[in-house]
Amino acid sequence: MFNRETWIEIAHTVTANPLRTALTGLSVGLGIFILVVMQGLGFGLQNGVEQDFADEAKNTIWVRTGTTTLAYRGRQPNRYIELRDEDKERVTEQVVETPAASGRLSMWGSTVQYKNEQGNYPLMGVEPDFAELDLIPLQGGRWLHQDDVEKESKVCVIGENVINELFKQRSPIGEYIILRGITFRVVGHFTKNGRWGNSMVYIPMTTMQRLFQGNDAIGSMVLSTGDRDLTGSTAMVDAIDGDLRLRHAVHPEDQRAVRVRDNQEEYAMFDRIFKGIRLFIWVIGGFTLLAGAIGVANIMAIVVKERTVEIGVRKALGATSGSILSLIVIEAICLTLISGALGLIAGVATLNYAAPYAQHDYFTNPEVNLRVTVTALIVLVLAGAFSGLVPALRAVRIRPIEALRYE
């Protein structure tokens, strides 16, 4: 069945009408091309969002504030709500129970100098728990200790970009740098994903408050939800939000003045969205492949009709129904497999070419993984086999005498 003559005959049949074969192959190849590209784009979007979440622990709650937009309890709008140390202490000691919490105070575009090298980097004042909450992977040295906070020490932990640009990849541990005109000692360094992650310079919260802020403002705070499920973390969010609104006289419907974000809830929401996107992609891709398979079935039906006399002669000379059936089915599989492989190659090449130009904080690595590729090929081969099966069954039912009379 798979001898040289069989393959020569299949090749002759496929190339006998090049335009018809090319158009049929185009429909199949376009189907797998669309499926691959859509899958790649879907994975690129998912990778980008997961990378953004990877910069923070999923079981965290972030509390930020802004300017009021609504009048409430005798207070006029356009008041800036500023979090302070007492807010954090009250929330973590009286409102909710949390295994880890940290304030965060940021100053963007801070001048950092080491010897003759200088650059501008984000400066962050944080507490020891922040490394656990924001998933900061140390590569050398140590993280900030509680003693650093209590003593208001002038120590810092810097990101990989700072090392590469100021230290020229030399070890920074124990070296002294100048932050906004004040000397700090580098005690650790880290490597982190994200747009700004590797450019951060972290110092103790109390040091930043005393040297650069002049008060006990903390900017924002982050808390761990521990091992609570989504229901438990939502209850924490409601308790924190309610306490801060009551404390600072913020209207319950004012969305800008107090913003309490639950990472666990957001991750669950994005997970539902991506499941829907994947289902949508497979449905669209499935219908596209189905259209290509129908095109193959129509072409094979035409081929069988054109070869009716030939089939009759074969059967008259003793050809079995199985040999005729296998010949037509293999022909359909070859057509779909070759067309699909070309569409697959074109899809992967398109994604590889476009990937460097499509990188974004929420979109990265639009690639097709092995599982998707193998699944698409299996679906393609099955569709090709089924497309050729129906006309093949019709062909083997043709009686030799009727085939020989056919014009």
PADO-648777 format. One record per residue (C-alpha): residue number from 1; residue in one letter; x, y, z. Coordinates in Angstrom, 3 decimals. Example, Ala and Ser with C-alpha at 12.3 -4.5 7.8 and 13.67 -1.06 7.14 Angstrom:
DOLUM   num   residu         px         py         pz
DOLUM     1        A     12.300     -4.500      7.800
DOLUM     2        S     13.670     -1.060      7.140
//
This chain:
DOLUM   num   residu         px         py         pz
DOLUM     1        M      0.000      0.000      0.000
DOLUM     2        F      2.892      2.406      0.763
DOLUM     3        N      5.132      1.380     -2.141
DOLUM     4        R      6.861      3.776     -4.489
DOLUM     5        E      4.205      3.487     -7.191
DOLUM     6        T      1.495      4.537     -4.753
DOLUM     7        W      3.314      7.723     -3.784
DOLUM     8        I      4.077      8.530     -7.427
DOLUM     9        E      0.406      8.146     -8.270
DOLUM    10        I     -0.648     10.375     -5.350
DOLUM    11        A      1.861     13.023     -6.412
DOLUM    12        H      0.604     12.859    -10.013
DOLUM    13        T     -3.027     13.251     -8.915
DOLUM    14        V     -2.260     16.179     -6.615
DOLUM    15        T     -0.211     18.019     -9.263
DOLUM    16        A     -2.549     17.257    -12.167
DOLUM    17        N     -4.619     20.349    -11.406
DOLUM    18        P     -2.217     22.773     -9.688
DOLUM    19        L     -4.646     25.696     -9.334
DOLUM    20        R     -7.317     23.580     -7.686
DOLUM    21        T     -4.776     21.944     -5.386
DOLUM    22        A     -3.221     25.290     -4.494
DOLUM    23        L     -6.579     26.861     -3.586
DOLUM    24        T     -7.565     23.846     -1.491
DOLUM    25        G     -4.206     23.837      0.257
DOLUM    26        L     -4.531     27.568      0.849
DOLUM    27        S     -7.813     27.103      2.703
DOLUM    28        V     -6.279     24.432      4.936
DOLUM    29        G     -3.011     26.303      5.471
DOLUM    30        L     -4.844     29.541      6.223
DOLUM    31        G     -6.913     27.739      8.849
DOLUM    32        I     -3.902     26.409     10.740
DOLUM    33        F     -2.104     29.749     10.253
DOLUM    34        I     -4.977     31.656     11.890
DOLUM    35        L     -5.163     29.106     14.709
DOLUM    36        V     -1.421     29.322     15.427
DOLUM    37        V     -1.314     33.138     15.317
DOLUM    38        M     -4.392     33.493     17.528
DOLUM    39        Q     -2.981     30.980     19.997
DOLUM    40        G      0.327     32.829     20.028
DOLUM    41        L     -1.348     36.172     20.644
DOLUM    42        G     -3.471     34.658     23.403
DOLUM    43        F     -0.418     33.176     25.108
DOLUM    44        G      1.461     36.453     24.669
DOLUM    45        L     -1.273     38.334     26.489
DOLUM    46        Q     -1.428     35.682     29.202
DOLUM    47        N      2.364     35.638     29.615
DOLUM    48        G      2.408     39.409     29.982
DOLUM    49        V     -0.252     39.457     32.680
DOLUM    50        E      1.312     36.501     34.516
DOLUM    51        Q      4.700     38.243     34.393
DOLUM    52        D      3.106     41.322     35.922
DOLUM    53        F      1.583     39.196     38.692
DOLUM    54        A      4.877     37.343     39.145
DOLUM    55        D      6.391     40.597     40.448
DOLUM    56        E      4.044     40.448     43.431
DOLUM    57        A      2.816     37.646     45.671
DOLUM    58        K     -0.716     36.613     44.683
DOLUM    59        N     -1.885     36.596     48.299
DOLUM    60        T     -1.403     40.324     48.856
DOLUM    61        I     -3.596     43.385     49.306
DOLUM    62        W     -2.316     46.756     48.105
DOLUM    63        V     -3.707     49.947     49.652
DOLUM    64        R     -3.290     53.250     47.821
DOLUM    65        T     -4.915     56.642     48.224
DOLUM    66        G     -5.596     59.688     46.097
DOLUM    67        T     -7.678     62.851     45.924
DOLUM    68        T    -11.334     62.860     46.971
DOLUM    69        T    -13.919     63.538     44.278
DOLUM    70        L    -17.047     63.741     46.472
DOLUM    71        A    -17.953     65.889     49.452
DOLUM    72        Y    -18.670     63.904     52.611
DOLUM    73        R    -19.421     64.616     56.278
DOLUM    74        G    -18.829     68.343     55.892
DOLUM    75        R    -15.562     67.860     54.015
DOLUM    76        Q    -15.085     69.368     50.571
DOLUM    77        P    -13.777     67.359     47.573
DOLUM    78        N    -10.210     67.601     46.223
DOLUM    79        R     -8.676     66.597     49.561
DOLUM    80        Y     -5.590     64.407     49.276
DOLUM    81        I     -5.806     61.356     51.535
DOLUM    82        E     -2.356     60.596     52.922
DOLUM    83        L     -1.570     57.356     54.719
DOLUM    84        R      0.642     57.555     57.796
DOLUM    85        D      2.335     55.178     60.201
DOLUM    86        E     -0.669     55.224     62.527
DOLUM    87        D     -2.932     54.029     59.694
DOLUM    88        K     -0.739     51.009     59.097
DOLUM    89        E     -0.469     50.230     62.799
DOLUM    90        R     -4.220     50.484     63.305
DOLUM    91        V     -5.062     48.371     60.250
DOLUM    92        T     -2.566     45.607     61.069
DOLUM    93        E     -3.183     45.554     64.831
DOLUM    94        Q     -6.904     46.294     65.189
DOLUM    95        V     -8.707     45.866     61.853
DOLUM    96        V     -7.266     42.670     60.291
DOLUM    97        E     -4.802     39.931     61.134
DOLUM    98        T     -1.943     39.537     58.669
DOLUM    99        P      1.312     37.544     58.783
DOLUM   100        A      3.241     40.269     56.935
DOLUM   101        A      2.793     43.942     56.143
DOLUM   102        S      4.881     46.859     54.928
DOLUM   103        G      4.518     50.516     54.148
DOLUM   104        R      5.958     51.831     50.891
DOLUM   105        L      7.143     55.335     50.068
DOLUM   106        S      8.445     56.105     46.595
DOLUM   107        M     10.443     58.874     44.961
DOLUM   108        W     10.860     58.515     41.208
DOLUM   109        G     13.815     59.863     39.282
DOLUM   110        S     16.206     59.989     42.218
DOLUM   111        T     19.845     60.750     41.424
DOLUM   112        V     22.220     57.924     42.347
DOLUM   113        Q     25.991     58.360     42.082
DOLUM   114        Y     28.916     55.943     42.433
DOLUM   115        K     32.362     57.473     41.932
DOLUM   116        N     32.221     59.023     38.446
DOLUM   117        E     29.086     57.205     37.332
DOLUM   118        Q     25.597     58.649     37.804
DOLUM   119        G     21.993     57.773     36.932
DOLUM   120        N     18.356     58.363     37.864
DOLUM   121        Y     16.431     55.504     39.486
DOLUM   122        P     13.241     54.969     41.508
DOLUM   123        L     13.918     55.160     45.256
DOLUM   124        M     11.681     53.119     47.561
DOLUM   125        G     11.384     53.248     51.333
DOLUM   126        V     10.081     49.925     52.633
DOLUM   127        E     10.063     47.620     55.653
DOLUM   128        P     11.596     44.127     56.034
DOLUM   129        D      8.369     42.248     55.102
DOLUM   130        F      8.309     43.922     51.691
DOLUM   131        A     10.724     41.401     50.157
DOLUM   132        E      8.252     38.605     50.912
DOLUM   133        L      5.251     40.580     49.688
DOLUM   134        D      6.789     41.841     46.435
DOLUM   135        L      8.842     38.684     45.719
DOLUM   136        I     12.287     40.278     45.549
DOLUM   137        P     14.903     37.584     44.750
DOLUM   138        L     18.225     38.479     46.338
DOLUM   139        Q     21.319     37.615     44.293
DOLUM   140        G     23.886     38.678     46.880
DOLUM   141        G     24.280     40.301     50.271
DOLUM   142        R     21.232     40.685     52.502
DOLUM   143        W     17.838     42.339     52.630
DOLUM   144        L     16.839     45.160     54.982
DOLUM   145        H     16.568     44.126     58.649
DOLUM   146        Q     14.322     45.395     61.414
DOLUM   147        D     17.401     46.928     63.068
DOLUM   148        D     17.895     49.030     59.926
DOLUM   149        V     14.361     50.390     60.320
DOLUM   150        E     14.644     51.040     64.053
DOLUM   151        K     18.061     52.721     63.772
DOLUM   152        E     17.182     54.593     60.557
DOLUM   153        S     20.305     53.136     58.952
DOLUM   154        K     21.709     54.520     55.710
DOLUM   155        V     21.830     51.187     53.893
DOLUM   156        C     20.306     50.156     50.575
DOLUM   157        V     19.554     47.189     48.323
DOLUM   158        I     19.895     47.816     44.588
DOLUM   159        G     18.659     46.203     41.371
DOLUM   160        E     20.614     44.606     38.548
DOLUM   161        N     20.281     47.629     36.227
DOLUM   162        V     21.925     49.869     38.822
DOLUM   163        I     24.848     47.450     39.093
DOLUM   164        N     25.286     47.202     35.326
DOLUM   165        E     25.139     50.950     34.755
DOLUM   166        L     27.014     52.289     37.788
DOLUM   167        F     29.234     49.441     38.957
DOLUM   168        K     29.863     47.981     35.485
DOLUM   169        Q     28.907     44.507     36.765
DOLUM   170        R     31.362     44.629     39.685
DOLUM   171        S     30.170     43.433     43.081
DOLUM   172        P     28.465     46.360     44.874
DOLUM   173        I     28.331     44.767     48.355
DOLUM   174        G     29.960     47.029     50.920
DOLUM   175        E     30.407     49.913     48.466
DOLUM   176        Y     29.054     53.403     49.123
DOLUM   177        I     26.759     55.310     46.803
DOLUM   178        I     25.238     58.786     47.021
DOLUM   179        L     21.411     58.902     46.997
DOLUM   180        R     20.017     62.394     46.482
DOLUM   181        G     23.188     63.851     47.964
DOLUM   182        I     23.431     61.483     50.996
DOLUM   183        T     25.859     58.563     51.328
DOLUM   184        F     24.435     55.032     51.697
DOLUM   185        R     26.144     51.641     51.986
DOLUM   186        V     25.036     48.855     49.621
DOLUM   187        V     24.169     45.717     51.611
DOLUM   188        G     22.432     43.622     48.941
DOLUM   189        H     21.379     43.350     45.307
DOLUM   190        F     18.620     41.539     43.380
DOLUM   191        T     17.317     40.620     39.945
DOLUM   192        K     13.628     41.090     39.241
DOLUM   193        N     11.332     41.002     36.210
DOLUM   194        G      9.146     43.870     35.120
DOLUM   195        R      9.614     47.247     33.528
DOLUM   196        W     11.060     49.013     36.572
DOLUM   197        G     11.905     46.104     38.872
DOLUM   198        N     15.641     45.916     38.208
DOLUM   199        S     16.086     49.685     38.494
DOLUM   200        M     14.786     50.017     42.058
DOLUM   201        V     16.841     51.184     45.035
DOLUM   202        Y     15.347     50.120     48.387
DOLUM   203        I     16.144     51.809     51.720
DOLUM   204        P     14.549     51.528     55.189
DOLUM   205        M     11.174     53.291     55.461
DOLUM   206        T     12.164     55.295     58.552
DOLUM   207        T     15.366     56.500     56.867
DOLUM   208        M     13.439     57.764     53.874
DOLUM   209        Q     10.843     59.461     56.077
DOLUM   210        R     13.466     61.298     58.117
DOLUM   211        L     15.868     62.264     55.331
DOLUM   212        F     13.609     62.921     52.356
DOLUM   213        Q     10.037     63.243     53.591
DOLUM   214        G     10.153     65.075     56.888
DOLUM   215        N      7.044     63.341     58.259
DOLUM   216        D      5.606     59.863     58.893
DOLUM   217        A      3.735     59.499     55.569
DOLUM   218        I      3.987     56.031     54.032
DOLUM   219        G      2.450     56.592     50.600
DOLUM   220        S      0.891     53.115     50.335
DOLUM   221        M      0.900     49.823     52.180
DOLUM   222        V      0.802     46.154     51.280
DOLUM   223        L     -0.479     43.289     53.431
DOLUM   224        S     -0.387     39.515     53.106
DOLUM   225        T     -3.639     37.536     53.187
DOLUM   226        G     -1.757     34.448     54.371
DOLUM   227        D     -3.473     31.189     53.464
DOLUM   228        R     -6.951     32.742     53.174
DOLUM   229        D     -9.049     31.849     50.153
DOLUM   230        L    -10.748     34.425     47.930
DOLUM   231        T    -13.663     34.805     50.343
DOLUM   232        G    -11.302     35.505     53.243
DOLUM   233        S     -9.215     38.019     51.275
DOLUM   234        T    -12.375     39.806     50.125
DOLUM   235        A    -13.453     40.156     53.757
DOLUM   236        M    -10.042     41.700     54.552
DOLUM   237        V    -10.446     44.162     51.686
DOLUM   238        D    -13.881     45.224     52.928
DOLUM   239        A    -12.627     45.698     56.491
DOLUM   240        I     -9.583     47.767     55.433
DOLUM   241        D    -11.571     49.857     52.974
DOLUM   242        G    -14.302     50.563     55.516
DOLUM   243        D    -11.839     51.542     58.252
DOLUM   244        L     -9.851     53.944     56.069
DOLUM   245        R    -12.973     55.614     54.678
DOLUM   246        L    -14.339     56.091     58.186
DOLUM   247        R    -11.009     57.352     59.529
DOLUM   248        H    -10.422     59.868     56.707
DOLUM   249        A    -14.075     60.840     56.055
DOLUM   250        V    -14.204     59.451     52.501
DOLUM   251        H    -17.515     58.909     50.719
DOLUM   252        P    -18.360     55.190     50.256
DOLUM   253        E    -18.682     55.675     46.483
DOLUM   254        D    -15.485     57.687     46.042
DOLUM   255        Q    -13.290     55.324     44.031
DOLUM   256        R    -10.218     57.535     43.720
DOLUM   257        A     -9.635     58.564     47.318
DOLUM   258        V     -9.160     55.037     48.711
DOLUM   259        R     -8.194     52.086     46.510
DOLUM   260        V     -7.795     48.647     48.075
DOLUM   261        R     -6.669     46.066     45.485
DOLUM   262        D     -6.801     42.325     46.131
DOLUM   263        N     -4.229     40.499     43.991
DOLUM   264        Q     -5.955     37.174     44.584
DOLUM   265        E     -9.254     38.520     43.255
DOLUM   266        E     -7.585     40.122     40.239
DOLUM   267        Y     -5.691     36.928     39.442
DOLUM   268        A     -8.923     34.902     39.631
DOLUM   269        M    -10.612     37.410     37.325
DOLUM   270        F     -7.796     37.277     34.771
DOLUM   271        D     -7.795     33.478     34.959
DOLUM   272        R    -11.498     33.427     34.030
DOLUM   273        I    -10.873     35.868     31.201
DOLUM   274        F     -8.041     33.789     29.749
DOLUM   275        K    -10.076     30.606     29.931
DOLUM   276        G    -12.738     32.384     27.882
DOLUM   277        I    -10.124     33.664     25.428
DOLUM   278        R     -8.660     30.169     24.973
DOLUM   279        L    -12.117     28.719     24.380
DOLUM   280        F    -12.910     31.472     21.877
DOLUM   281        I     -9.633     30.892     20.023
DOLUM   282        W    -10.230     27.150     19.762
DOLUM   283        V    -13.801     27.688     18.551
DOLUM   284        I    -12.725     30.166     15.866
DOLUM   285        G     -9.729     28.030     14.919
DOLUM   286        G    -11.903     24.911     14.859
DOLUM   287        F    -14.410     26.494     12.492
DOLUM   288        T    -11.568     27.699     10.278
DOLUM   289        L    -10.092     24.198     10.131
DOLUM   290        L    -13.558     22.798      9.497
DOLUM   291        A    -13.939     25.136      6.510
DOLUM   292        G    -10.632     23.864      5.157
DOLUM   293        A    -11.668     20.244      5.733
DOLUM   294        I    -14.929     20.821      3.876
DOLUM   295        G    -12.936     22.279      1.004
DOLUM   296        V    -10.753     19.152      0.944
DOLUM   297        A    -13.853     16.923      1.012
DOLUM   298        N    -15.361     18.794     -1.952
DOLUM   299        I    -12.150     18.549     -3.935
DOLUM   300        M    -11.811     14.841     -3.174
DOLUM   301        A    -15.423     14.322     -4.274
DOLUM   302        I    -14.567     16.005     -7.583
DOLUM   303        V    -11.414     13.911     -7.906
DOLUM   304        V    -13.381     10.678     -7.326
DOLUM   305        K    -15.949     11.728     -9.922
DOLUM   306        E    -13.220     12.507    -12.456
DOLUM   307        R    -11.560      9.143    -11.791
DOLUM   308        T    -14.735      7.035    -11.920
DOLUM   309        V    -13.657      5.150    -15.059
DOLUM   310        E    -10.169      4.628    -13.617
DOLUM   311        I    -11.646      3.207    -10.414
DOLUM   312        G    -13.869      0.901    -12.437
DOLUM   313        V    -10.890     -0.396    -14.401
DOLUM   314        R     -8.950     -0.962    -11.165
DOLUM   315        K    -11.784     -2.979     -9.662
DOLUM   316        A    -12.244     -4.932    -12.884
DOLUM   317        L     -8.554     -5.840    -12.769
DOLUM   318        G     -8.886     -7.094     -9.199
DOLUM   319        A     -8.094     -4.067     -7.038
DOLUM   320        T     -9.589     -4.431     -3.586
DOLUM   321        S    -11.903     -1.901     -1.986
DOLUM   322        G     -9.334     -1.427      0.768
DOLUM   323        S     -6.594     -0.409     -1.659
DOLUM   324        I     -8.830      2.143     -3.376
DOLUM   325        L    -10.075      3.446     -0.029
DOLUM   326        S     -6.574      3.834      1.364
DOLUM   327        L     -5.330      5.548     -1.817
DOLUM   328        I     -7.962      8.292     -1.651
DOLUM   329        V     -7.715      8.759      2.118
DOLUM   330        I     -3.899      8.980      1.987
DOLUM   331        E     -4.204     11.496     -0.823
DOLUM   332        A     -6.486     13.676      1.333
DOLUM   333        I     -4.186     13.322      4.359
DOLUM   334        C     -1.129     14.295      2.321
DOLUM   335        L     -2.888     17.362      0.960
DOLUM   336        T     -4.008     18.568      4.378
DOLUM   337        L     -0.764     17.626      6.139
DOLUM   338        I      1.494     19.430      3.662
DOLUM   339        S     -0.784     22.486      3.538
DOLUM   340        G     -1.163     22.502      7.308
DOLUM   341        A      2.576     22.167      7.851
DOLUM   342        L      3.198     25.155      5.590
DOLUM   343        G      0.527     27.135      7.438
DOLUM   344        L      2.065     26.109     10.753
DOLUM   345        I      5.538     27.184      9.662
DOLUM   346        A      4.172     30.490      8.383
DOLUM   347        G      2.313     31.093     11.648
DOLUM   348        V      5.348     30.372     13.835
DOLUM   349        A      7.575     32.487     11.581
DOLUM   350        T      5.108     35.379     11.796
DOLUM   351        L      5.041     35.215     15.588
DOLUM   352        N      8.833     35.004     15.817
DOLUM   353        Y      9.199     37.987     13.514
DOLUM   354        A      6.577     40.099     15.308
DOLUM   355        A      7.589     39.145     18.882
DOLUM   356        P     10.416     41.714     19.305
DOLUM   357        Y      8.106     44.519     18.135
DOLUM   358        A      5.166     43.506     20.345
DOLUM   359        Q      6.842     43.414     23.761
DOLUM   360        H      4.875     45.281     26.400
DOLUM   361        D      4.295     45.203     30.144
DOLUM   362        Y      1.115     43.196     29.526
DOLUM   363        F      2.180     41.348     26.380
DOLUM   364        T      5.294     39.220     26.011
DOLUM   365        N      6.573     36.080     24.246
DOLUM   366        P      3.717     35.465     21.756
DOLUM   367        E      4.862     31.908     21.080
DOLUM   368        V      3.156     28.603     20.418
DOLUM   369        N      4.109     25.843     22.813
DOLUM   370        L      4.650     22.199     21.867
DOLUM   371        R      1.282     21.047     23.215
DOLUM   372        V     -0.651     23.465     21.018
DOLUM   373        T      1.445     22.611     17.966
DOLUM   374        V      0.996     18.842     18.372
DOLUM   375        T     -2.732     19.249     19.044
DOLUM   376        A     -3.181     21.374     15.939
DOLUM   377        L     -1.330     18.835     13.775
DOLUM   378        I     -3.377     15.944     15.155
DOLUM   379        V     -6.607     17.841     14.507
DOLUM   380        L     -5.367     18.649     11.026
DOLUM   381        V     -4.532     15.018     10.157
DOLUM   382        L     -7.843     13.753     11.531
DOLUM   383        A     -9.701     16.409      9.560
DOLUM   384        G     -7.835     15.411      6.417
DOLUM   385        A     -8.566     11.713      6.932
DOLUM   386        F    -12.253     12.378      7.547
DOLUM   387        S    -12.416     14.720      4.546
DOLUM   388        G    -11.193     11.969      2.254
DOLUM   389        L    -13.159      9.175      3.908
DOLUM   390        V    -16.625     10.108      2.603
DOLUM   391        P    -15.691     10.328     -1.113
DOLUM   392        A    -13.483      7.236     -0.666
DOLUM   393        L    -16.434      5.208      0.630
DOLUM   394        R    -18.473      6.430     -2.327
DOLUM   395        A    -15.707      5.334     -4.669
DOLUM   396        V    -15.473      1.754     -3.363
DOLUM   397        R    -19.233      1.306     -3.786
DOLUM   398        I    -18.987      1.942     -7.527
DOLUM   399        R    -19.609     -1.275     -9.500
DOLUM   400        P    -17.037     -1.905    -12.242
DOLUM   401        I    -19.638     -2.202    -15.009
DOLUM   402        E    -21.231      1.145    -14.015
DOLUM   403        A    -17.846      2.832    -13.812
DOLUM   404        L    -16.838      1.636    -17.259
DOLUM   405        R    -20.069      3.049    -18.710
DOLUM   406        Y    -19.581      6.406    -16.955
DOLUM   407        E    -18.855      9.424    -19.126
//
